């Protein structure tokens, strides 16, 4: 039977190290299968977070050979097994133990974003009229499973630790989902400019690259929001038009 070796991070935020585990593998296995097998047979106290094992809950986010991925969606036949497979926790968030990180900061950020605020109905029957294209545009962002892999790979958070100044790509597309909703009437552009740090994103598209739902985070979400902020606050002609043109 074929085997593979996995280097798994063991420890807490205070101290830890990588430990090697060799385990049998078979066709169709994903990284999470191997981790569960190691947990059952060799390391009963291994801490790992998971839930659906179907790529829809976002719980099993980790870094596999240095790349943020979902363990349940990373097949062993997609990665080289001639050398140990390195599995470690996401680096952008505080480590709890082993492969489990504290992602609660993300939920606190979400609370700060202005909620959906419907405009007044524009039809006599109390409903709204809108084009299908306007409905379809923000729908892409609703596919997000909040795995926070995009947050993990974002250099503003990962390397510069600017969690207090930047909400990250996940919440940029959450904001875009609201801003582009044809029924929403609230205005989030001042928040994006000031407290949420949209200017800190330099659109490297690393967040788009790691998204398991293939959401075009940068092109369809962040860039359009940047354009709206620039048009509102930095376009001199636009400001003159709003001032004198009504």
KETORMI-869507 format. One line per 8 residues: for each residue x, y, z of N, C-alpha, C. Coordinates in Angstrom, 3 decimals, decimal comma, always signed. Layout:
X Y Z X Y Z X Y Z; ...
// end
This chain:
+0,842 -1,198 +0,000 +0,000 +0,000 +0,000 +0,876 +1,247 +0,000; +0,482 +2,238 -0,781 +1,239 +3,480 -0,856 +1,101 +4,276 +0,441; +2,150 +5,004 +0,758 +2,120 +5,865 +1,939 +2,605 +7,267 +1,554; +2,303 +8,212 +2,407 +2,780 +9,587 +2,225 +3,100 +10,159 +3,594; +4,022 +11,085 +3,610 +4,431 +11,726 +4,858 +3,892 +13,153 +4,903; +3,364 +13,519 +6,062 +2,785 +14,845 +6,257 +3,497 +15,522 +7,421; +3,961 +16,722 +7,177 +4,543 +17,549 +8,237 +3,441 +18,467 +8,747; +2,982 +18,223 +9,950 +1,850 +18,960 +10,505 +2,328 +19,820 +11,671
+1,888 +21,069 +11,675 +2,251 +21,956 +12,778 +1,536 +21,527 +14,050; +2,296 +21,340 +15,104 +1,734 +20,987 +16,407 +2,189 +22,013 +17,431; +1,232 +22,554 +18,176 +1,592 +23,486 +19,235 +0,599 +24,623 +19,360; +0,954 +25,590 +20,183 +0,119 +26,756 +20,447 +0,835 +28,001 +19,943; +0,243 +29,175 +20,198 +0,877 +30,415 +19,767 +2,162 +30,674 +20,548; +2,304 +30,047 +21,719 +3,512 +30,254 +22,523 +4,681 +29,417 +22,013; +4,409 +28,187 +21,619 +5,490 +27,323 +21,152 +4,910 +26,171 +20,335; +5,738 +25,628 +19,450 +5,303 +24,504 +18,640 +6,359 +24,127 +17,628
+6,068 +23,090 +16,849 +6,999 +22,617 +15,836 +6,271 +21,725 +14,845; +6,898 +21,475 +13,710 +6,346 +20,546 +12,739 +6,724 +19,120 +13,135; +5,747 +18,227 +13,025 +5,998 +16,814 +13,303 +5,620 +15,990 +12,079; +6,420 +14,985 +11,789 +6,193 +14,134 +10,627 +5,305 +12,946 +10,982; +4,349 +12,682 +10,104 +3,474 +11,521 +10,249 +3,391 +10,831 +8,891; +3,669 +9,540 +8,864 +3,538 +8,754 +7,644 +2,295 +7,884 +7,755; +1,462 +7,933 +6,732 +0,187 +7,218 +6,791 -0,146 +6,629 +5,424; -0,881 +5,510 +5,391 -1,291 +4,920 +4,116 -2,249 +5,853 +3,378
-2,156 +5,852 +2,065 -3,067 +6,648 +1,244 -3,662 +5,779 +0,149; -4,806 +6,224 -0,361 -5,469 +5,470 -1,428 -6,085 +6,446 -2,427; -6,530 +5,930 -3,548 -7,113 +6,772 -4,589 -8,309 +7,552 -4,066; -8,397 +8,804 -4,453 -9,548 +9,623 -4,088 -9,414 +10,370 -2,785; -8,345 +10,128 -2,046 -8,191 +10,803 -0,757 -7,878 +12,282 -0,937; -8,372 +13,077 +0,001 -8,024 +14,491 +0,088 -7,165 +14,694 +1,328; -6,594 +15,873 +1,458 -5,707 +16,146 +2,595 -6,432 +15,940 +3,920; -7,693 +16,361 +3,987 -8,435 +16,204 +5,237 -8,597 +14,734 +5,614
-8,751 +13,855 +4,622 -8,815 +12,417 +4,904 -7,539 +11,953 +5,596; -6,405 +12,394 +5,076 -5,126 +11,995 +5,660 -4,972 +12,542 +7,072; -5,390 +13,780 +7,274 -5,304 +14,383 +8,606 -6,188 +13,629 +9,597; -7,392 +13,281 +9,173 -8,282 +12,508 +10,045 -7,699 +11,131 +10,357; -7,072 +10,517 +9,379 -6,465 +9,206 +9,584 -5,324 +9,293 +10,586; -4,512 +10,341 +10,451 -3,418 +10,558 +11,400 -3,975 +10,845 +12,792; -5,040 +11,638 +12,852 -5,664 +11,953 +14,136 -6,197 +10,690 +14,811; -6,786 +9,791 +14,034 -7,381 +8,577 +14,593 -6,340 +7,551 +15,017
-5,225 +7,481 +14,291 -4,290 +6,380 +14,509 -2,981 +6,775 +15,185; -2,601 +8,056 +15,061 -1,281 +8,421 +15,576 -1,276 +9,632 +16,515; -2,232 +10,525 +16,352 -2,217 +11,768 +17,142 -3,639 +12,121 +17,551; -4,133 +11,429 +18,564 -5,521 +11,616 +18,985 -5,823 +13,033 +19,462; -4,808 +13,763 +19,873 -5,025 +15,109 +20,402 -4,803 +16,198 +19,346; -4,674 +15,821 +18,096 -4,480 +16,800 +17,021 -5,730 +17,658 +16,859; -5,567 +18,967 +16,948 -6,699 +19,889 +16,821 -6,840 +20,311 +15,363; -8,014 +20,046 +14,803 -8,297 +20,443 +13,425 -9,777 +20,796 +13,330
-10,078 +21,882 +12,629 -11,465 +22,320 +12,502 -12,018 +21,872 +11,147; -13,197 +21,278 +11,157 -13,849 +20,878 +9,911 -15,332 +20,684 +10,190; -16,116 +20,582 +9,137 -17,554 +20,380 +9,323 -18,151 +19,576 +8,177; -18,297 +20,202 +6,995 -19,088 +19,556 +5,936 -18,296 +18,587 +5,084; -16,996 +18,781 +4,955 -16,135 +17,972 +4,092 -16,619 +17,995 +2,638; -17,241 +19,105 +2,248 -17,767 +19,225 +0,890 -17,444 +20,579 +0,268; -16,545 +21,324 +0,878 -16,135 +22,601 +0,324 -17,181 +23,688 +0,427; -18,077 +23,585 +1,409 -19,149 +24,569 +1,509 -19,225 +25,264 +2,865
-18,531 +24,751 +3,863 -18,623 +25,381 +5,184 -17,440 +26,309 +5,461; -16,319 +26,092 +4,776 -15,153 +26,936 +4,968 -14,378 +26,685 +6,243; -14,667 +25,587 +6,936 -14,061 +25,369 +8,252 -12,625 +24,869 +8,204; -12,282 +24,074 +7,193 -10,994 +23,368 +7,219 -9,897 +24,129 +6,488; -9,952 +25,441 +6,516 -8,908 +26,243 +5,881 -7,559 +26,008 +6,564; -6,529 +25,893 +5,744 -5,171 +25,705 +6,252 -4,208 +26,114 +5,145; -2,927 +25,980 +5,427 -1,922 +26,246 +4,398 -1,218 +24,945 +4,063; -1,308 +24,558 +2,809 -0,757 +23,286 +2,344 +0,400 +23,588 +1,402
+1,581 +23,192 +1,816 +2,800 +23,529 +1,067 +2,873 +25,028 +0,785; +2,473 +25,820 +1,774 +2,585 +27,267 +1,686 +1,450 +27,974 +0,989; +0,458 +27,233 +0,514 -0,656 +27,844 -0,208 -1,944 +27,684 +0,587; -2,656 +28,784 +0,879 -3,939 +28,678 +1,583 -4,951 +27,875 +0,763; -5,491 +26,827 +1,365 -6,439 +25,949 +0,674 -7,433 +25,372 +1,676; -8,520 +24,812 +1,154 -9,406 +23,982 +1,956 -8,850 +22,564 +1,940; -8,656 +21,978 +3,104 -8,104 +20,628 +3,156 -9,038 +19,610 +2,511; -10,343 +19,851 +2,613 -11,293 +18,887 +2,077 -11,397 +18,927 +0,560
-10,857 +19,977 -0,058 -10,941 +20,111 -1,510 -9,575 +19,965 -2,184; -8,574 +19,595 -1,415 -7,230 +19,418 -1,964 -6,923 +17,931 -2,078; -7,015 +17,421 -3,290 -6,794 +15,992 -3,513 -5,301 +15,663 -3,465; -5,003 +14,501 -2,935 -3,604 +14,107 -2,820 -2,958 +13,911 -4,184; -3,762 +13,560 -5,193 -3,174 +13,380 -6,517 -2,904 +14,710 -7,222; -3,211 +15,822 -6,541 -2,930 +17,146 -7,102 -1,675 +17,779 -6,510; -1,052 +17,107 -5,554 +0,142 +17,658 -4,915 +1,252 +16,611 -4,942; +2,498 +17,047 -5,004 +3,614 +16,081 -5,028 +3,744 +15,349 -3,690
+3,883 +14,038 -3,774 +3,995 +13,230 -2,561 +5,378 +12,606 -2,413; +6,327 +13,031 -3,269 +7,676 +12,491 -3,177 +8,470 +13,123 -2,039; +7,888 +14,157 -1,424 +8,472 +14,761 -0,242 +7,340 +15,091 +0,728; +7,631 +15,314 +1,993 +6,566 +15,551 +2,972 +5,649 +16,710 +2,588; +4,360 +16,511 +2,799 +3,359 +17,550 +2,560 +3,247 +18,386 +3,830; +3,532 +19,662 +3,724 +3,529 +20,526 +4,907 +2,147 +21,130 +5,108; +1,581 +20,930 +6,290 +0,262 +21,461 +6,629 +0,409 +22,329 +7,875; -0,046 +23,566 +7,762 +0,084 +24,492 +8,888 -1,145 +25,385 +8,952
-1,383 +26,018 +10,089 -2,566 +26,888 +10,238 -2,424 +28,178 +9,449; -3,549 +28,851 +9,211 -3,513 +30,148 +8,549 -2,671 +31,120 +9,379; -1,836 +31,898 +8,704 -0,874 +32,745 +9,402 -1,420 +34,122 +9,767; -2,525 +34,516 +9,150 -3,039 +35,865 +9,365 -3,799 +36,013 +10,676; -4,208 +34,894 +11,265 -5,028 +34,938 +12,472 -4,307 +34,267 +13,648; -4,641 +34,653 +14,873 -3,963 +34,092 +16,044 -4,172 +32,574 +16,133; -3,112 +31,879 +16,430 -3,175 +30,430 +16,566 -3,803 +30,050 +17,907; -4,712 +29,088 +17,862 -5,265 +28,522 +19,096 -4,457 +27,272 +19,454
-4,507 +26,280 +18,557 -3,676 +25,080 +18,749 -3,631 +24,282 +17,461; -2,477 +23,760 +17,162 -2,255 +22,908 +15,981 -2,720 +23,604 +14,698; -3,800 +23,122 +14,083 -4,268 +23,692 +12,816 -5,443 +24,650 +12,991; -5,795 +24,949 +14,229 -6,972 +25,768 +14,508 -6,562 +27,200 +14,857; -7,154 +28,161 +14,142 -6,873 +29,574 +14,408 -8,132 +30,288 +14,886; -7,921 +31,431 +15,502 -9,031 +32,252 +16,006 -9,430 +33,256 +14,920; -10,525 +32,982 +14,247 -10,979 +33,854 +13,149 -12,094 +34,796 +13,597; -12,294 +34,958 +14,888 -13,412 +35,754 +15,396 -13,319 +37,220 +14,985
-12,104 +37,707 +14,704 -11,948 +39,090 +14,245 -12,824 +39,360 +13,029; -12,933 +38,393 +12,148 -13,727 +38,566 +10,935 -15,192 +38,848 +11,252; -15,720 +38,180 +12,231 -17,125 +38,369 +12,567 -17,370 +39,727 +13,228; -16,366 +40,209 +13,941 -16,481 +41,551 +14,512 -16,447 +42,602 +13,405; -15,610 +42,380 +12,405 -15,553 +43,309 +11,270 -16,904 +43,359 +10,561; -17,505 +42,206 +10,379 -18,778 +42,151 +9,652 -19,850 +42,988 +10,342; -19,814 +43,058 +11,665 -20,797 +43,828 +12,412 -20,677 +45,328 +12,145; -19,500 +45,776 +11,705 -19,284 +47,209 +11,507 -19,774 +47,698 +10,145
-20,106 +46,798 +9,253 -20,523 +47,187 +7,904 -22,014 +47,497 +7,896; -22,367 +48,605 +7,283 -23,767 +49,017 +7,220 -24,622 +47,925 +6,587; -25,724 +47,613 +7,239 -26,574 +46,521 +6,785 -27,430 +46,935 +5,587; -28,059 +45,952 +5,020 -28,943 +46,179 +3,877 -30,082 +47,123 +4,265; -30,294 +48,137 +3,447 -31,338 +49,120 +3,706 -32,144 +49,313 +2,420; -33,308 +48,703 +2,335 -34,071 +48,785 +1,074 -34,625 +50,183 +0,820; -34,583 +50,589 -0,428 -35,190 +51,855 -0,817 -36,704 +51,690 -0,876; -37,400 +52,779 -1,024 -38,849 +52,715 -1,111 -39,275 +51,995 -2,392
-40,314 +51,195 -2,321 -40,801 +50,520 -3,532 -41,162 +51,533 -4,617; -40,897 +51,163 -5,851 -41,157 +52,091 -6,946 -42,321 +51,656 -7,834; -43,116 +50,724 -7,347 -44,282 +50,284 -8,117 -45,525 +50,412 -7,237; -46,664 +50,640 -7,830 -47,905 +50,805 -7,066 -48,240 +49,612 -6,172; -47,806 +48,437 -6,570 -48,140 +47,252 -5,776 -47,168 +47,014 -4,628; -46,246 +47,963 -4,396 -45,314 +47,837 -3,276 -44,082 +47,020 -3,580; -43,829 +46,714 -4,834 -42,650 +45,952 -5,227 -41,634 +46,869 -5,909; -40,515 +46,275 -6,339 -39,454 +47,032 -6,977 -39,309 +46,589 -8,429
-38,836 +47,474 -9,258 -38,542 +47,153 -10,648 -37,033 +47,266 -10,861; -36,466 +46,252 -11,486 -35,020 +46,249 -11,715 -34,714 +45,343 -12,897; -33,558 +45,536 -13,509 -33,163 +44,683 -14,621 -32,494 +43,413 -14,097; -32,554 +42,369 -14,885 -31,951 +41,103 -14,488 -30,438 +41,239 -14,328; -29,815 +42,079 -15,157 -28,364 +42,273 -15,059 -27,975 +42,858 -13,706; -28,809 +43,767 -13,197 -28,529 +44,367 -11,891 -28,714 +43,361 -10,759; -29,589 +42,400 -10,974 -29,789 +41,335 -9,986 -28,617 +40,356 -10,015; -28,173 +40,035 -11,225 -27,120 +39,028 -11,385 -25,769 +39,513 -10,870
-25,506 +40,811 -10,996 -24,164 +41,323 -10,690 -23,710 +41,025 -9,260; -24,490 +41,337 -8,233 -24,011 +41,035 -6,871 -24,183 +39,573 -6,463; -24,883 +38,793 -7,277 -25,165 +37,411 -6,902 -23,887 +36,583 -6,767; -22,890 +36,907 -7,577 -21,620 +36,178 -7,521 -21,027 +36,197 -6,115; -21,129 +37,341 -5,445 -20,487 +37,487 -4,137 -21,196 +36,688 -3,048; -22,426 +36,290 -3,301 -23,173 +35,514 -2,319 -22,689 +34,067 -2,242; -21,819 +33,671 -3,167 -21,269 +32,319 -3,136 -20,223 +32,148 -2,033; -19,771 +33,251 -1,447 -18,710 +33,190 -0,431 -19,095 +32,272 +0,726
-18,178 +31,365 +1,097 -18,436 +30,428 +2,194 -17,705 +30,857 +3,476; -17,088 +32,025 +3,443 -16,354 +32,562 +4,598 -15,312 +31,579 +5,123; -14,514 +31,069 +4,201 -13,369 +30,247 +4,590 -12,209 +31,114 +5,060; -12,236 +32,391 +4,663 -11,245 +33,404 +5,023 -9,859 +33,126 +4,443; -9,803 +32,310 +3,386 -8,530 +32,105 +2,708 -8,064 +33,394 +2,041; -9,017 +34,177 +1,512 -8,634 +35,453 +0,898 -8,071 +36,405 +1,949; -8,632 +36,373 +3,143 -8,107 +37,198 +4,239 -6,701 +36,736 +4,618; -6,514 +35,421 +4,610 -5,232 +34,850 +5,012 -4,106 +35,239 +4,065
-4,400 +35,278 +2,763 -3,346 +35,530 +1,779 -3,128 +37,021 +1,536; -4,057 +37,864 +1,973 -3,953 +39,309 +1,740 -2,729 +39,868 +2,469; -1,813 +40,485 +1,719 -0,558 +40,952 +2,328 -0,776 +42,090 +3,321; -1,865 +42,875 +3,149 -2,133 +43,970 +4,087 -2,378 +43,414 +5,488; -3,050 +42,267 +5,552 -3,321 +41,626 +6,832 -2,200 +40,665 +7,229; -1,730 +39,879 +6,289 -0,750 +38,833 +6,577 +0,627 +39,389 +6,931; +1,103 +40,339 +6,135 +2,462 +40,841 +6,313 +2,531 +42,131 +7,132; +1,511 +43,001 +6,948 +1,552 +44,306 +7,610 +0,662 +44,380 +8,849
-0,158 +43,357 +9,063 -0,975 +43,242 +10,278 -1,829 +44,480 +10,529; -2,440 +44,984 +9,468 -3,243 +46,210 +9,583 -4,722 +45,866 +9,784; -4,988 +44,972 +10,712 -6,356 +44,522 +10,966 -7,256 +45,651 +11,459; -6,672 +46,650 +12,094 -7,482 +47,749 +12,594 -7,793 +48,805 +11,556; -7,147 +48,710 +10,401 -7,315 +49,731 +9,364 -7,886 +49,195 +8,060; -7,929 +47,882 +7,913 -8,350 +47,285 +6,640 -9,264 +46,101 +6,920; -10,413 +46,065 +6,247 -11,382 +44,999 +6,508 -11,090 +43,732 +5,708; -10,258 +43,815 +4,692 -9,867 +42,638 +3,937 -10,793 +42,323 +2,781
-10,326 +41,469 +1,863 -11,093 +41,175 +0,640 -12,439 +40,517 +0,879; -12,550 +39,669 +1,913 -13,846 +39,040 +2,145 -14,927 +40,104 +2,369; -14,589 +41,125 +3,147 -15,606 +42,119 +3,488 -15,675 +43,248 +2,461; -14,703 +43,303 +1,575 -14,857 +44,173 +0,414 -15,957 +43,626 -0,495; -15,952 +42,306 -0,712 -16,988 +41,753 -1,589 -18,339 +41,683 -0,874; -18,312 +41,586 +0,453 -19,574 +41,654 +1,195 -20,183 +43,047 +1,027; -19,319 +44,062 +1,111 -19,780 +45,431 +0,901 -20,237 +45,629 -0,543; -19,500 +45,066 -1,490 -19,888 +45,176 -2,902 -21,241 +44,523 -3,147
-21,480 +43,413 -2,479 -22,776 +42,725 -2,600 -23,920 +43,639 -2,191; -23,699 +44,446 -1,164 -24,723 +45,380 -0,692 -24,793 +46,618 -1,572; -23,623 +47,183 -1,902 -23,578 +48,412 -2,694 -24,162 +48,212 -4,095; -23,989 +47,024 -4,645 -24,458 +46,756 -6,004 -25,872 +46,188 -6,039; -26,460 +46,009 -4,871 -27,839 +45,526 -4,823 -28,758 +46,628 -5,348; -29,574 +46,360 -6,361 -30,399 +47,417 -6,957 -31,475 +47,973 -6,028; -31,727 +47,301 -4,920 -32,744 +47,766 -3,979 -32,140 +48,554 -2,823; -30,855 +48,328 -2,532 -30,234 +48,952 -1,370 -30,127 +50,467 -1,533
-30,341 +51,193 -0,422 -30,336 +52,651 -0,472 -29,274 +53,282 +0,428; -28,498 +52,472 +1,154 -27,507 +53,049 +2,062 -26,243 +53,441 +1,290; -25,368 +54,197 +1,946 -24,145 +54,695 +1,324 -22,948 +54,256 +2,158; -22,138 +53,363 +1,618 -20,997 +52,824 +2,351 -19,664 +53,370 +1,856; -19,692 +54,253 +0,873 -18,446 +54,765 +0,302 -17,604 +55,561 +1,297; -18,198 +56,422 +2,141 -17,365 +57,112 +3,134 -16,651 +56,142 +4,076; -17,331 +55,065 +4,463 -16,707 +54,070 +5,342 -15,565 +53,349 +4,628; -15,780 +53,000 +3,368 -14,733 +52,329 +2,593 -13,484 +53,198 +2,525
-13,689 +54,470 +2,332 -12,560 +55,389 +2,198 -11,825 +55,592 +3,514; -12,562 +55,766 +4,602 -11,945 +56,160 +5,861 -11,608 +54,971 +6,767; -12,603 +54,344 +7,337 -12,346 +53,339 +8,374 -12,048 +51,953 +7,837; -12,426 +51,664 +6,579 -12,288 +50,290 +6,076 -11,093 +50,104 +5,159; -10,406 +51,191 +4,826 -9,094 +51,111 +4,196 -9,028 +50,589 +2,781; -10,010 +50,902 +1,942 -9,970 +50,360 +0,587 -8,738 +50,818 -0,185; -8,190 +51,985 +0,175 -6,994 +52,476 -0,505 -5,757 +51,641 -0,235; -5,786 +50,799 +0,797 -4,629 +49,961 +1,123 -4,485 +48,768 +0,180
-5,551 +48,407 -0,493 -5,495 +47,272 -1,419 -4,823 +47,704 -2,712; -3,764 +46,993 -3,121 -3,089 +47,330 -4,381 -3,378 +46,299 -5,477; -4,530 +45,649 -5,346 -5,102 +44,742 -6,351 -4,095 +43,774 -6,968; -3,397 +43,022 -6,131 -2,479 +41,993 -6,614 -3,219 +40,738 -7,077; -4,489 +40,612 -6,717 -5,359 +39,492 -7,097 -4,981 +38,174 -6,420; -4,167 +38,233 -5,372 -3,840 +37,005 -4,652 -5,075 +36,429 -3,970; -5,999 +37,294 -3,572 -7,228 +36,821 -2,927 -8,090 +36,042 -3,914; -8,175 +36,543 -5,140 -8,946 +35,849 -6,168 -8,353 +34,475 -6,447
-7,042 +34,386 -6,439 -6,355 +33,138 -6,774 -6,698 +32,008 -5,815; -6,903 +32,317 -4,528 -7,123 +31,251 -3,547 -8,595 +30,970 -3,274; -9,505 +31,741 -3,877 -10,934 +31,566 -3,577 -11,449 +30,221 -4,082; -11,947 +29,356 -3,204 -12,445 +28,046 -3,647 -13,749 +28,125 -4,422; -14,435 +29,264 -4,351 -15,678 +29,445 -5,095 -15,464 +30,194 -6,413; -14,201 +30,461 -6,738 -13,832 +31,137 -7,988 -14,530 +32,487 -8,150; -14,715 +33,179 -7,046 -15,278 +34,528 -7,098 -14,206 +35,487 -7,614; -14,556 +36,342 -8,542 -13,623 +37,334 -9,070 -13,586 +38,524 -8,098
-12,935 +38,295 -6,972 -12,950 +39,248 -5,870 -12,416 +40,612 -6,297; -11,296 +40,599 -6,979 -10,646 +41,866 -7,339 -11,349 +42,560 -8,495; -11,499 +41,843 -9,607 -12,034 +42,474 -10,817 -13,487 +42,902 -10,671; -14,296 +42,058 -10,058 -15,730 +42,338 -10,003 -16,184 +43,022 -8,722; -15,354 +42,970 -7,680 -15,754 +43,542 -6,402 -14,932 +44,742 -5,971; -13,629 +44,527 -5,752 -12,798 +45,571 -5,171 -12,555 +46,718 -6,151; -12,224 +46,408 -7,398 -11,945 +47,475 -8,366 -13,171 +48,374 -8,592; -14,372 +47,805 -8,802 -15,533 +48,697 -8,931 -15,772 +49,567 -7,698
-15,517 +49,026 -6,505 -15,665 +49,851 -5,306 -14,621 +50,958 -5,276; -13,388 +50,635 -5,659 -12,355 +51,662 -5,733 -12,763 +52,773 -6,703; -13,321 +52,373 -7,840 -13,736 +53,362 -8,831 -14,813 +54,276 -8,281; -15,736 +53,718 -7,515 -16,805 +54,539 -6,938 -16,243 +55,525 -5,910; -15,287 +55,063 -5,111 -14,680 +55,943 -4,116 -13,901 +57,066 -4,799; -13,138 +56,726 -5,828 -12,369 +57,746 -6,554 -13,301 +58,752 -7,210; -14,346 +58,256 -7,865 -15,295 +59,161 -8,517 -15,935 +60,121 -7,517; -16,251 +59,613 -6,336 -16,942 +60,439 -5,345 -16,010 +61,461 -4,687
-14,813 +61,009 -4,298 -13,995 +61,847 -3,429 -12,767 +62,472 -4,089; -12,353 +61,956 -5,234 -11,088 +62,426 -5,797 -11,183 +62,951 -7,226; -12,336 +62,862 -7,830 -12,509 +63,377 -9,185 -12,953 +64,839 -9,110; -12,083 +65,797 -9,463 -12,446 +67,218 -9,320 -13,629 +67,616 -10,192; -13,720 +67,058 -11,390 -14,844 +67,392 -12,258 -16,154 +66,871 -11,681; -16,067 +65,688 -11,105 -17,261 +65,119 -10,493 -17,752 +65,946 -9,322; -16,801 +66,452 -8,533 -17,189 +67,264 -7,383 -17,809 +68,594 -7,832; -17,274 +69,165 -8,905 -17,856 +70,411 -9,423 -19,265 +70,170 -9,965
-19,434 +69,034 -10,631 -20,761 +68,731 -11,172 -21,784 +68,553 -10,057; -21,361 +67,840 -8,985 -22,293 +67,620 -7,870 -22,596 +68,933 -7,152; -21,616 +69,840 -7,127 -21,821 +71,092 -6,410 -22,706 +72,068 -7,183; -22,478 +72,142 -8,493 -23,190 +73,154 -9,269 -24,252 +72,558 -10,212; -24,103 +71,281 -10,477 -25,047 +70,682 -11,426 -26,204 +69,981 -10,774; -26,200 +69,879 -9,461 -27,297 +69,271 -8,746 -27,180 +67,766 -8,669
// end
